[in-house]
C-alpha cells in the first residue's frame, strides 16, 4: 500500500494474545482500501495544505482540505468494519479515536506515535490487517483510551483517607464493588488499603465491573498491550498482593449499569469514580437510572462513594448540588468524602 511514510518506527513489544480478538479476513477490506488509497494519492498530490504529521497544529484550512479529500465519515465506516470483524463482542464505538474526530487530520495527530507511521489512513489499515500484534495494541488503544484512564493508581488520595477511617470502624466481613472499574488499578488500590489496615483476604470479596470486555480482560490479567510501561508498573505494584492471596478475593466482570436490573448479592461498599456527570453519564434520566441501580445494590447502611476529575465544563453542566439531589432521591444520605461524596443507604 503506497503512502507518504513518516520517519517514525514503531517499537516491537511482547503483545499477548487476547481471546476476545480474532484475525480479520483482509479480502473483505480490499475494495475500501483501494478507494481510500486513491483518495489519499489525490490529496497528497494536490492539497495546498500540509499533510497530517506528528505534532502538526491543525488549522481550519488543514481540516477543510483533509475533509475535502479524505472524508472522516468514510474512514470511520471502514475502521468500524474492522472493529466489528475483530472483536468477539459488539464494540462501543463511542470510545474509538474516529468517533468524534472532526477530520482525518485531527484524528491522526491524536494517535500515539507508534501508529503515526503514515499520513495515509489506508496504509494504517493495511498494516493492521497484516500485523496481529499491532492490531491488538491498536484495539486496546481504541477501547482503553488515555482519556478514560481515570481508574489509575493515586487518582483520589483524599477518598482513600476517608476509606481508612471507614475501615477502622469495621471489623467484620465486607463485600465491595468498584463500579466502572476500567482496567482495574483502582480496584487493586482498594485491596492495598484493606491490606494496609490489617484485613485478611478471606474477610473480603471485591468485584470490579465495567461495560468494556477488553477492560475486563486487562483487569483480570494486568495486561495493557497499548501501554507497556504502564503495564509493567501495574504488575510490579500489585505483586505483593498477589503473593498474599488477594487475587482469589478479587474478580472482574462485564456489566452495564444502565441495564434494567443487575443480579447480585448486596454490597457493603460501592465505589463509582470517574463516571457520573461527565462525558459518559450526564443526561439526567441516565444519571438517575445508574444511581438507582447502585443504591439498589447496597446493603442497608451500605455506602456509595462517588468522585471524579472532570473539567469545569462538566461541573457547570452537573453541579454537585444536582448530584446530591439525585443521590438523595435514590434513598441515600449524603456527606463529603474526600474528593467526592458518600451516600449511605437509609435503613428505612
ABEGO torsion letter per residue (X at the ends): XBEBBBABBBBBBBBBBBAABBBBBAAAAAAAAAAAAAAAAAAAAABABBBBBBGBBBBAAAAAAAAAABBAAAAAAAAAAAAAAABABBBBAAABAAAABABAAAAAAABBAAAAABABAAAAAAAAAABAAAAAAAAAAAABBAAAAAABBGABAAAAAAAAAAAAABABBBBBBBBGAEAGAAAAAAAAAAAAAGBBAAABBBBBBBABAAAAAAAAAGBBAABAAAAAAAAAAAAAAAAAGAAAABBBBBBBAABABBBBBBBABBBBBGABGBAABABAAAAAAAAAAAAAABBBGBBBBBBBABBAAAAAABBAAAAAAAAAAAGBBBBBBEABBBBBBBAX
